[in-house]
Amino acid sequence: MNHMMTSAATPKGARRRSRLIEAAGELLLEGGFDAVRHRAVAERAQLPLASTTYYFASLDDLMAEAAASLCSHDASAVSERCNALPRRRRGRTATATALAEVIVSVDTTIQQLSARYEMIALSARYPMLREVVSDRWRTLSLCHLDVLAKSGRVADPAHIAQLIGIEDGAIVGALGRNGVRPIDAVRDVLLEVIDVLAPRA
Protein backbone atom coordinates (compact mmCIF):
# COMPACT_ATOMS: atom_id res chain seq x y z
CA MET A 1 0.00 0.00 0.00
CA ASN A 2 2.82 2.37 0.89
CA HIS A 3 4.52 1.58 -2.43
CA MET A 4 1.26 2.56 -4.20
CA MET A 5 1.11 5.86 -2.36
CA THR A 6 4.69 6.74 -3.35
CA SER A 7 4.27 5.51 -6.95
CA ALA A 8 1.34 7.87 -7.52
CA ALA A 9 2.99 10.71 -5.61
CA THR A 10 5.41 11.63 -8.43
CA PRO A 11 4.06 14.02 -11.09
CA LYS A 12 4.38 11.26 -13.72
CA GLY A 13 2.61 8.81 -11.41
CA ALA A 14 -0.21 11.26 -10.72
CA ARG A 15 -0.65 11.90 -14.47
CA ARG A 16 -0.77 8.19 -15.26
CA ARG A 17 -3.21 7.54 -12.44
CA SER A 18 -5.54 10.31 -13.61
CA ARG A 19 -5.32 9.03 -17.22
CA LEU A 20 -6.44 5.60 -16.00
CA ILE A 21 -9.33 7.13 -14.00
CA GLU A 22 -10.39 9.20 -17.03
CA ALA A 23 -10.22 6.15 -19.32
CA ALA A 24 -12.24 4.07 -16.85
CA GLY A 25 -14.80 6.90 -16.64
CA GLU A 26 -15.16 7.03 -20.44
CA LEU A 27 -15.68 3.25 -20.57
CA LEU A 28 -18.18 3.47 -17.72
CA LEU A 29 -20.20 6.07 -19.65
CA GLU A 30 -20.06 4.06 -22.88
CA GLY A 31 -20.81 0.58 -21.58
CA GLY A 32 -21.60 0.70 -17.88
CA PHE A 33 -19.62 -0.99 -15.11
CA ASP A 34 -19.22 -4.21 -17.13
CA ALA A 35 -17.09 -2.32 -19.68
CA VAL A 36 -14.48 -1.38 -17.05
CA ARG A 37 -11.84 -4.11 -17.31
CA HIS A 38 -8.07 -3.87 -16.67
CA ARG A 39 -7.13 -4.46 -20.33
CA ALA A 40 -9.78 -2.10 -21.75
CA VAL A 41 -8.78 0.68 -19.34
CA ALA A 42 -5.05 0.28 -20.09
CA GLU A 43 -5.71 0.33 -23.86
CA ARG A 44 -7.94 3.41 -23.63
CA ALA A 45 -5.34 5.22 -21.49
CA GLN A 46 -2.53 4.01 -23.81
CA LEU A 47 -0.61 2.67 -20.83
CA PRO A 48 0.82 -0.78 -20.06
CA LEU A 49 -1.65 -3.32 -18.66
CA ALA A 50 0.43 -3.61 -15.46
CA SER A 51 -0.18 0.06 -14.66
CA THR A 52 -3.82 -0.68 -13.74
CA THR A 53 -2.75 -2.98 -10.92
CA TYR A 54 0.26 -0.81 -10.02
CA TYR A 55 -1.84 2.28 -9.23
CA PHE A 56 -5.04 0.60 -7.94
CA ALA A 57 -5.43 -2.13 -5.33
CA SER A 58 -8.32 -3.73 -7.27
CA LEU A 59 -10.65 -3.23 -10.22
CA ASP A 60 -13.33 -2.17 -7.72
CA ASP A 61 -11.04 0.62 -6.49
CA LEU A 62 -10.47 1.83 -10.04
CA MET A 63 -14.23 1.71 -10.78
CA ALA A 64 -15.04 3.60 -7.60
CA GLU A 65 -12.48 6.31 -8.48
CA ALA A 66 -13.90 6.55 -12.03
CA ALA A 67 -17.44 6.74 -10.65
CA ALA A 68 -16.38 9.39 -8.13
CA SER A 69 -14.81 11.42 -10.93
CA LEU A 70 -17.96 11.19 -13.11
CA CYS A 71 -20.18 12.03 -10.14
CA SER A 72 -18.04 15.02 -9.29
CA HIS A 73 -18.23 16.33 -12.92
CA ASP A 74 -22.01 15.78 -12.87
CA ALA A 75 -22.43 17.56 -9.52
CA SER A 76 -20.20 20.46 -10.67
CA ALA A 77 -22.28 20.91 -13.83
CA VAL A 78 -25.50 20.96 -11.76
CA SER A 79 -23.95 23.50 -9.34
CA GLU A 80 -22.78 25.73 -12.21
CA ARG A 81 -26.27 25.78 -13.75
CA CYS A 82 -27.74 26.48 -10.33
CA ASN A 83 -25.36 29.39 -9.68
CA ALA A 84 -26.10 30.88 -13.10
CA LEU A 85 -29.87 30.93 -12.47
CA PRO A 86 -31.09 34.51 -11.93
CA ARG A 87 -33.09 35.36 -8.82
CA ARG A 88 -36.73 36.22 -9.61
CA ARG A 89 -40.14 35.17 -8.36
CA ARG A 90 -41.36 32.27 -10.47
CA GLY A 91 -44.78 30.78 -11.04
CA ARG A 92 -45.52 27.06 -11.31
CA THR A 93 -44.33 26.56 -14.92
CA ALA A 94 -41.23 28.74 -14.59
CA THR A 95 -40.15 27.02 -11.36
CA ALA A 96 -40.69 23.51 -12.79
CA THR A 97 -38.75 24.49 -15.93
CA ALA A 98 -35.90 26.10 -13.95
CA LEU A 99 -35.48 23.02 -11.73
CA ALA A 100 -35.59 20.63 -14.71
CA GLU A 101 -32.98 22.69 -16.56
CA VAL A 102 -30.66 22.79 -13.54
CA ILE A 103 -31.02 19.11 -12.57
CA VAL A 104 -31.08 17.53 -16.03
CA SER A 105 -30.10 20.20 -18.61
CA VAL A 106 -30.57 19.86 -22.35
CA ASP A 107 -26.84 19.08 -22.69
CA THR A 108 -26.81 16.06 -20.32
CA THR A 109 -26.48 12.90 -22.39
CA ILE A 110 -28.48 9.70 -21.94
CA GLN A 111 -25.16 7.97 -21.10
CA GLN A 112 -24.46 10.46 -18.30
CA LEU A 113 -27.94 9.99 -16.86
CA SER A 114 -27.69 6.19 -17.13
CA ALA A 115 -24.33 6.25 -15.31
CA ARG A 116 -25.86 8.50 -12.60
CA TYR A 117 -28.53 5.88 -11.79
CA GLU A 118 -26.33 2.84 -12.33
CA MET A 119 -24.03 4.25 -9.64
CA ILE A 120 -26.92 4.68 -7.23
CA ALA A 121 -28.04 1.09 -7.83
CA LEU A 122 -24.51 -0.31 -7.49
CA SER A 123 -23.75 1.61 -4.29
CA ALA A 124 -25.69 -1.12 -2.46
CA ARG A 125 -23.06 -3.63 -3.63
CA TYR A 126 -19.95 -1.44 -3.53
CA PRO A 127 -19.59 0.36 -0.16
CA MET A 128 -16.94 2.72 -1.61
CA LEU A 129 -19.57 4.13 -3.99
CA ARG A 130 -21.97 5.01 -1.15
CA GLU A 131 -19.99 8.06 -0.09
CA VAL A 132 -19.80 9.28 -3.69
CA VAL A 133 -23.58 8.89 -4.11
CA SER A 134 -24.26 10.57 -0.73
CA ASP A 135 -22.04 13.54 -1.61
CA ARG A 136 -23.85 13.98 -4.91
CA TRP A 137 -27.21 13.83 -3.14
CA ARG A 138 -26.10 16.58 -0.73
CA THR A 139 -25.05 18.76 -3.68
CA LEU A 140 -28.42 18.14 -5.36
CA SER A 141 -30.29 19.03 -2.15
CA LEU A 142 -28.41 22.31 -1.80
CA CYS A 143 -29.08 23.16 -5.45
CA HIS A 144 -32.81 22.53 -4.95
CA LEU A 145 -32.76 24.77 -1.90
CA ASP A 146 -31.02 27.49 -3.90
CA VAL A 147 -33.25 27.27 -7.00
CA LEU A 148 -36.40 27.36 -4.87
CA ALA A 149 -35.16 30.24 -2.70
CA LYS A 150 -34.14 32.20 -5.83
CA SER A 151 -37.64 31.55 -7.21
CA GLY A 152 -39.36 32.99 -4.12
CA ARG A 153 -40.52 29.62 -2.80
CA VAL A 154 -40.53 27.81 0.55
CA ALA A 155 -38.41 24.68 0.62
CA ASP A 156 -37.97 22.44 3.62
CA PRO A 157 -35.52 19.48 3.56
CA ALA A 158 -38.26 16.80 3.74
CA HIS A 159 -40.00 18.28 0.69
CA ILE A 160 -36.70 18.59 -1.18
CA ALA A 161 -36.06 14.88 -0.59
CA GLN A 162 -39.51 14.16 -2.04
CA LEU A 163 -38.84 16.37 -5.07
CA ILE A 164 -35.55 14.55 -5.76
CA GLY A 165 -37.33 11.18 -5.49
CA ILE A 166 -40.03 12.33 -7.93
CA GLU A 167 -37.41 13.68 -10.37
CA ASP A 168 -35.37 10.48 -10.16
CA GLY A 169 -38.48 8.43 -10.95
CA ALA A 170 -39.29 10.63 -13.95
CA ILE A 171 -35.73 10.40 -15.31
CA VAL A 172 -35.46 6.61 -14.90
CA GLY A 173 -38.90 6.24 -16.50
CA ALA A 174 -37.85 8.42 -19.45
CA LEU A 175 -34.60 6.46 -19.93
CA GLY A 176 -36.66 3.33 -20.56
CA ARG A 177 -38.92 4.92 -23.19
CA ASN A 178 -38.23 6.06 -26.73
CA GLY A 179 -39.04 9.61 -27.73
CA VAL A 180 -39.30 10.99 -24.18
CA ARG A 181 -36.64 13.53 -23.23
CA PRO A 182 -35.71 13.22 -19.53
CA ILE A 183 -35.72 17.02 -19.12
CA ASP A 184 -39.35 17.16 -20.37
CA ALA A 185 -40.38 14.25 -18.14
CA VAL A 186 -38.93 16.05 -15.10
CA ARG A 187 -40.59 19.36 -15.96
CA ASP A 188 -43.97 17.67 -16.53
CA VAL A 189 -43.91 15.79 -13.23
CA LEU A 190 -42.74 18.88 -11.32
CA LEU A 191 -45.65 20.90 -12.74
CA GLU A 192 -47.98 18.56 -10.84
CA VAL A 193 -46.31 18.91 -7.44
CA ILE A 194 -44.25 22.09 -7.23
CA ASP A 195 -46.99 24.28 -5.72
CA VAL A 196 -47.64 21.66 -3.02
CA LEU A 197 -44.03 20.77 -2.12
CA ALA A 198 -42.51 24.23 -2.66
CA PRO A 199 -45.27 26.85 -2.31
CA ARG A 200 -44.65 30.53 -2.93
CA ALA A 201 -43.02 32.24 0.03
TIVEX-280106 format. One record per residue: residue in one letter; x, z, y of N, C-alpha, C, O in turn. Coordinates in pm, whole numbers, padded with zeros to 5 digits, always signed. Layout:
<atoms>
AXZYXZYXZYXZY ...
</atoms>
This chain:
<atoms>
M+00085+00000-00120+00000+00000+00000+00088+00000+00125+00061-00072+00221 N+00193+00081+00123+00282+00089+00237+00351-00046+00261+00369-00089+00375 H+00388-00111+00150+00452-00243+00158+00357-00341+00226+00400-00426+00305 M+00224-00330+00195+00126-00420+00256+00116-00395+00405+00105-00489+00484 M+00121-00270+00445+00111-00236+00586+00229-00298+00661+00212-00356+00768 T+00352-00284+00604+00469-00335+00674+00471-00488+00670+00514-00550+00767 S+00424-00549+00561+00427-00695+00551+00338-00760+00655+00369-00868+00704 A+00226-00695+00689+00134-00752+00787+00170-00707+00929+00112-00754+01026 A+00267-00616+00939+00299-00561+01071+00388-00654+01153+00392-00643+01275 T+00459-00747+01087+00541-00843+01163+00448-00946+01227+00339-00970+01176 P+00492-01006+01339+00406-01109+01402+00368-01221+01305+00254-01266+01304 K+00465-01265+01223+00438-01372+01126+00336-01324+01023+00244-01397+00985 G+00354-01199+00979+00261-01141+00881+00121-01131+00936+00023-01162+00868 A+00110-01086+01062-00021-01072+01126-00089-01207+01141-00210-01220+01122 R-00009-01310+01176-00065-01447+01190-00116-01499+01057-00225-01555+01048 R-00037-01479+00953-00077-01526+00819-00204-01455+00773-00297-01517+00719 R-00205-01325+00795-00321-01244+00754-00447-01293+00826-00553-01308+00764 S-00436-01317+00958-00554-01361+01031-00595-01503+00991-00714-01537+00996 R-00498-01587+00953-00532-01722+00903-00612-01713+00773-00706-01789+00752 L-00573-01619+00688-00644-01600+00560-00786-01548+00585-00881-01591+00520 I-00800-01455+00681-00933-01400+00713-01021-01511+00770-01139-01522+00735 E-00964-01593+00859-01039-01703+00920-01083-01804+00814-01196-01851+00815 A-00991-01837+00722-01022-01932+00615-01132-01877+00525-01224-01949+00486 A-01122-01748+00492-01224-01685+00407-01359-01686+00479-01463-01707+00417 G-01356-01662+00610-01480-01664+00690-01545-01801+00691-01667-01812+00678 E-01464-01907+00705-01516-02044+00703-01581-02074+00569-01690-02132+00563 L-01513-02034+00460-01568-02057+00325-01697-01979+00304-01791-02028+00243 L-01699-01857+00358-01818-01772+00347-01937-01839+00416-02048-01840+00363 L-01912-01895+00534-02020-01965+00607-02067-02089+00532-02186-02118+00529 E-01972-02161+00472-02006-02288+00406-02075-02267+00271-02169-02340+00237 G-02028-02168+00194-02081-02158+00058-02119-02019+00013-02144-01996-00105 G-02124-01924+00107-02160-01788+00070-02043-01716+00004-01932-01769-00003 F-02069-01596-00043-01962-01511-00099-01899-01572-00224-01782-01548-00253 D-01976-01651-00299-01922-01713-00421-01812-01813-00390-01729-01842-00476 A-01809-01867-00268-01709-01968-00232-01574-01905-00198-01472-01974-00191 V-01573-01772-00177-01448-01705-00138-01370-01669-00264-01398-01568-00330 R-01272-01752-00295-01184-01731-00411-01040-01740-00363-01012-01811-00266 H-00947-01669-00431-00807-01667-00387-00753-01807-00360-00696-01833-00253 R-00770-01898-00458-00713-02033-00446-00776-02109-00328-00705-02173-00250 A-00909-02102-00317-00978-02175-00210-00935-02125-00072-00915-02204+00021 V-00919-01993-00060-00878-01934+00068-00736-01978+00102-00709-02018+00216 A-00646-01970+00005-00505-02009+00028-00497-02156+00069-00422-02192+00160 E-00573-02243+00000-00571-02386+00033-00624-02411+00173-00567-02488+00249 R-00734-02344+00208-00794-02363+00341-00698-02314+00451-00688-02376+00557 A-00627-02204+00423-00534-02149+00522-00399-02220+00520-00314-02196+00606 Q-00381-02309+00421-00253-02381+00401-00137-02283+00386-00032-02295+00449 L-00163-02184+00297-00061-02083+00267-00047-02073+00114-00137-02114+00041 P+00065-02019+00067+00082-02006-00078-00026-01915-00139-00072-01820-00076 L-00063-01944-00261-00165-01866-00332-00130-01716-00333-00217-01631-00317 A-00002-01687-00352+00043-01546-00361+00015-01467-00233+00004-01345-00236 S+00003-01538-00121-00018-01466+00006-00152-01392+00008-00167-01291+00078 T-00250-01442-00069-00382-01374-00068-00372-01235-00130-00438-01142-00086 T-00289-01223-00234-00275-01092-00298-00166-01008-00229-00162-00886-00245 Y-00080-01073-00154+00026-01002-00081-00033-00925+00037+00009-00813+00064 Y-00129-00986+00107-00184-00923+00228-00313-00844+00204-00355-00767+00290 F-00376-00863+00087-00504-00794+00060-00501-00731-00078-00457-00794-00175 A-00547-00607-00087-00543-00533-00213-00630-00601-00320-00596-00598-00438 S-00743-00662-00277-00832-00727-00373-00912-00836-00302-00911-00845-00179 L-00979-00917-00380-01065-01022-00323-01178-00958-00243-01219-01011-00139 D-01228-00845-00290-01333-00772-00217-01286-00732-00077-01361-00741+00020 D-01161-00686-00068-01104-00649+00062-01100-00769+00156-01136-00759+00273 L-01055-00882+00103-01047-01004+00183-01187-01047+00229-01206-01086+00344 M-01285-01040+00136-01423-01078+00171-01480-00985+00278-01547-01029+00371 A-01452-00857+00263-01504-00760+00360-01444-00786+00498-01513-00777+00599 E-01314-00818+00502-01248-00848+00631-01307-00976+00691-01330-00983+00812 A-01332-01077+00607-01390-01203+00655-01531-01178+00707-01570-01229+00812 A-01608-01098+00633-01744-01065+00674-01743-00986+00805-01825-01011+00893 A-01649-00893+00816-01638-00813+00939-01606-00903+01058-01660-00885+01167 S-01519-01001+01036-01481-01093+01142-01601-01178+01185-01624-01196+01305 L-01676-01230+01089-01796-01311+01119-01899-01227+01193-01958-01271+01292 C-01920-01105+01143-02018-01014+01203-01981-00983+01347-02066-00977+01435 S-01852-00963+01369-01804-00929+01502-01823-01048+01598-01860-01029+01714 H-01798-01172+01550-01823-01292+01633-01972-01303+01665-02010-01332+01778 D-02055-01279+01564-02201-01287+01578-02249-01184+01681-02326-01217+01772 A-02203-01060+01666-02243-00952+01756-02195-00979+01900-02266-00950+01996 S-02073-01034+01913-02020-01067+02046-02104-01174+02113-02132-01166+02233 A-02145-01275+02036-02228-01383+02091-02362-01328+02139-02411-01366+02245 V-02422-01238+02058-02550-01176+02096-02531-01095+02225-02613-01103+02317 S-02423-01017+02232-02395-00934+02350-02375-01020+02475-02423-00987+02583 E-02302-01131+02459-02278-01221+02573-02410-01277+02627-02432-01280+02748 R-02497-01321+02535-02627-01375+02578-02711-01266+02646-02782-01292+02743 C-02700-01147+02592-02774-01033+02648-02725-01002+02789-02806-00982+02880 N-02594-00998+02807-02536-00968+02939-02569-01075+03042-02582-01046+03161 A-02583-01199+02996-02610-01310+03088-02758-01316+03132-02792-01387+03226 L-02844-01241+03061-02987-01247+03093-03015-01181+03228-02979-01065+03248 P-03080-01254+03321-03109-01193+03451-03219-01085+03441-03306-01090+03355 R-03211-00990+03532-03309-00882+03536-03431-00930+03614-03420-00963+03732 R-03548-00934+03550-03673-00961+03622-03789-00920+03533-03780-00925+03411 R-03897-00879+03596-04014-00836+03517-04068-00957+03440-04088-01064+03496 R-04090-00937+03311-04136-01047+03227-04269-01015+03159-04293-00902+03117 G-04352-01115+03151-04478-01104+03078-04452-01118+02928-04338-01122+02884 R-04560-01125+02852-04552-01131+02706-04468-01251+02658-04375-01234+02579 T-04501-01370+02704-04433-01492+02656-04286-01493+02698-04198-01526+02619 A-04261-01457+02824-04123-01459+02874-04036-01357+02803-03918-01382+02777 T-04094-01240+02772-04015-01136+02702-03986-01179+02558-03873-01165+02510 A-04087-01232+02489-04069-01279+02351-03964-01390+02346-03880-01394+02256 T-03970-01480+02443-03875-01593+02449-03734-01542+02478-03638-01586+02415 A-03722-01449+02574-03590-01395+02610-03525-01325+02490-03408-01347+02462 L-03602-01242+02420-03548-01173+02302-03506-01272+02194-03399-01259+02136 A-03592-01372+02166-03559-01471+02063-03431-01546+02099-03347-01572+02013 E-03417-01581+02227-03298-01656+02269-03171-01572+02263-03062-01625+02237 V-03183-01441+02287-03066-01354+02279-03029-01327+02133-02912-01334+02097 I-03129-01296+02049-03102-01257+01911-03065-01375+01822-02975-01365+01739 V-03134-01488+01840-03108-01603+01753-03029-01712+01826-02926-01757+01774 S-03072-01753+01942-03010-01861+02020-03030-01997+01955-03035-02009+01832 V-03040-02098+02038-03057-02235+01986-02927-02284+01923-02929-02378+01843 D-02814-02222+01960-02684-02269+01908-02645-02205+01774-02552-02252+01708 T-02715-02099+01732-02681-02032+01606-02718-02122+01490-02832-02169+01481 T-02622-02147+01401-02648-02239+01290-02720-02168+01176-02719-02045+01166 I-02783-02248+01090-02848-02194+00970-02745-02120+00884-02775-02016+00825 Q-02622-02175+00877-02516-02110+00797-02482-01972+00853-02463-01877+00777 Q-02476-01961+00985-02446-01830+01046-02557-01729+01018-02531-01613+00988 L-02681-01777+01027-02794-01686+00999-02797-01647+00851-02823-01532+00818 S-02771-01743+00764-02769-01713+00619-02662-01608+00589-02686-01514+00514 A-02542-01626+00648-02433-01531+00625-02472-01392+00676-02439-01292+00613 R-02542-01387+00791-02586-01260+00850-02669-01182+00747-02648-01062+00729 Y-02763-01249+00680-02853-01179+00588-02792-01161+00449-02827-01067+00377 E-02703-01251+00411-02633-01233+00284-02547-01107+00292-02537-01032+00195 M-02486-01085+00407-02403-00964+00425-02486-00837+00414-02444-00739+00352 I-02604-00840+00474-02692-00723+00468-02729-00694+00322-02725-00580+00277 A-02765-00800+00249-02804-00783+00109-02687-00732+00024-02705-00646-00062 L-02567-00786+00050-02451-00749-00031-02392-00613+00005-02313-00557-00071 S-02431-00559+00122-02375-00429+00161-02417-00319+00064-02353-00214+00056 A-02526-00343-00010-02569-00246-00112-02467-00240-00226-02446-00136-00287 R-02402-00356-00253-02306-00363-00363-02163-00335-00319-02082-00283-00397 Y-02131-00371-00194-01995-00353-00144-01994-00248-00032-02029-00279+00082 P-01956-00124-00065-01959-00016+00036-01883-00051+00164-01922-00007+00273 M-01773-00130+00153-01694-00161+00272-01771-00251+00371-01734-00260+00488 L-01876-00316+00323-01957-00399+00413-02060-00316+00491-02110-00358+00595 R-02091-00196+00438-02197-00115+00501-02165-00081+00645-02252-00085+00731 E-02039-00046+00670-01999-00009+00806-02012-00129+00901-02056-00116+01015 V-01971-00246+00850-01980-00369+00928-02126-00396+00967-02157-00426+01082 V-02215-00386+00868-02358-00411+00889-02417-00306+00984-02499-00339+01071 S-02377-00181+00968-02426-00073+01057-02382-00095+01200-02460-00077+01293 D-02255-00135+01219-02204-00161+01354-02283-00272+01421-02318-00264+01538 R-02310-00377+01344-02385-00491+01398-02525-00448+01438-02578-00490+01540 W-02585-00362+01355-02721-00314+01383-02723-00234+01514-02816-00245+01593 R-02618-00151+01534-02610-00073+01658-02600-00166+01780-02664-00142+01882 T-02518-00270+01767-02505-00368+01876-02640-00433+01905-02679-00448+02021 L-02709-00473+01799-02842-00536+01814-02940-00441+01883-03015-00483+01971 S-02938-00315+01843-03029-00215+01903-03004-00202+02053-03098-00199+02132 L-02876-00193+02089-02841-00180+02231-02883-00303+02310-02929-00293+02423 C-02867-00421+02249-02908-00545+02316-03059-00548+02337-03106-00592+02442 H-03135-00503+02237-03281-00495+02253-03317-00404+02369-03401-00437+02453 L-03252-00288+02372-03276-00190+02477-03252-00254+02614-03331-00236+02707 D-03142-00327+02624-03102-00390+02749-03200-00501+02791-03245-00505+02905 V-03232-00589+02696-03325-00700+02727-03460-00645+02772-03517-00693+02870 L-03510-00543+02702-03640-00487+02736-03636-00414+02871-03729-00426+02951 A-03528-00339+02896-03516-00270+03024-03506-00371+03139-03568-00353+03243 K-03428-00478+03118-03414-00583+03220-03547-00655+03245-03568-00712+03351 S-03635-00651+03144-03764-00721+03155-03876-00630+03207-03992-00669+03212 G-03838-00506+03245-03936-00412+03299-04029-00358+03192-04149-00342+03214 R-03970-00329+03073-04052-00280+02962-03999-00149+02906-03881-00117+02919 V-04089-00074+02843-04053+00055+02781-04004+00025+02640-04065-00053+02567 A-03892+00086+02602-03841+00062+02468-03787+00191+02409-03686+00244+02456 D-03854+00243+02307-03797+00362+02244-03731+00319+02112-03770+00218+02054 P-03630+00397+02065-03552+00356+01948-03636+00324+01823-03603+00231+01750 A-03743+00400+01799-03826+00374+01680-03891+00236+01690-03899+00164+01590 H-03938+00200+01809-04000+00069+01828-03898-00044+01821-03928-00154+01774 I-03777-00017+01868-03670-00118+01859-03638-00146+01713-03619-00261+01674 A-03631-00041+01632-03606-00059+01488-03716-00145+01425-03689-00230+01340 Q-03841-00123+01469-03951-00204+01416-03939-00349+01462-03963-00441+01383 L-03903-00370+01587-03884-00507+01637-03777-00581+01557-03796-00696+01520 I-03664-00513+01532-03555-00576+01455-03603-00612+01314-03572-00719+01263 G-03679-00521+01252-03733-00549+01118-03825-00671+01119-03820-00754+01028 I-03910-00680+01221-04003-00793+01233-03925-00923+01255-03957-01026+01195 E-03823-00917+01342-03741-01037+01368-03668-01081+01242-03664-01199+01209 D-03609-00983+01172-03537-01016+01048-03630-01086+00948-03592-01185+00886 G-03751-01034+00935-03848-01095+00843-03881-01238+00883-03892-01326+00798 A-03896-01261+01013-03929-01395+01063-03813-01492+01038-03834-01607+01000 I-03690-01444+01060-03573-01531+01040-03556-01566+00893-03539-01683+00858 V-03562-01465+00806-03546-01490+00661-03657-01584+00612-03632-01674+00532 G-03780-01562+00661-03890-01650+00624-03865-01793+00668-03894-01887+00593 A-03812-01811+00789-03785-01945+00842-03671-02013+00765-03673-02135+00746 L-03572-01934+00721-03460-01993+00646-03507-02056+00516-03445-02151+00466 G-03616-02004+00461-03666-02056+00333-03766-02169+00348-03820-02218+00248 R-03792-02212+00472-03892-02319+00492-03833-02435+00572-03755-02415+00665 N-03871-02554+00534-03823-02673+00606-03903-02690+00734-04022-02661+00740 G-03835-02739+00837-03904-02773+00961-03944-02656+01048-04016-02674+01147 V-03899-02534+01014-03930-02418+01099-03799-02368+01158-03709-02325+01085 R-03787-02373+01289-03664-02323+01353-03672-02171+01363-03772-02117+01412 P-03568-02100+01316-03571-01953+01322-03602-01899+01461-03675-01800+01473 I-03548-01961+01566-03572-01912+01702-03722-01918+01737-03773-01829+01804 D-03790-02024+01691-03935-02037+01716-04013-01933+01636-04109-01873+01685 A-03971-01912+01511-04038-01814+01425-04029-01674+01486-04126-01598+01484 V-03912-01641+01542-03893-01510+01605-03980-01498+01730-04048-01397+01750 R-03978-01602+01813-04059-01596+01936-04207-01580+01901-04277-01499+01963 D-04255-01657+01804-04397-01653+01767-04439-01515+01717-04546-01464+01754 V-04355-01454+01634-04391-01323+01579-04382-01215+01688-04461-01121+01688 L-04287-01229+01780-04274-01132+01888-04393-01139+01984-04435-01037+02040 L-04447-01259+02003-04565-01274+02090-04680-01183+02044-04757-01133+02126 E-04689-01164+01912-04798-01084+01856-04781-00933+01881-04879-00859+01890 V-04654-00889+01891-04631-00744+01891-04563-00686+02015-04561-00565+02034 I-04509-00772+02100-04425-00723+02209-04499-00628+02304-04442-00529+02349 D-04626-00658+02335-04699-00572+02428-04732-00435+02368-04755-00338+02440 V-04735-00429+02235-04764-00302+02166-04636-00220+02153-04634-00101+02183 L-04528-00285+02106-04403-00212+02077-04314-00193+02201-04231-00102+02204 A-04331-00279+02301-04251-00266+02423-04340-00296+02544-04323-00398+02610 P-04434-00205+02573-04527-00231+02685-04454-00234+02820-04342-00186+02833 R-04521-00291+02918-04465-00293+03053-04444-00150+03103-04526-00062+03078 A-04334-00131+03172-04302+00003+03224-04401+00040+03335-04391+00149+03392 
</atoms>
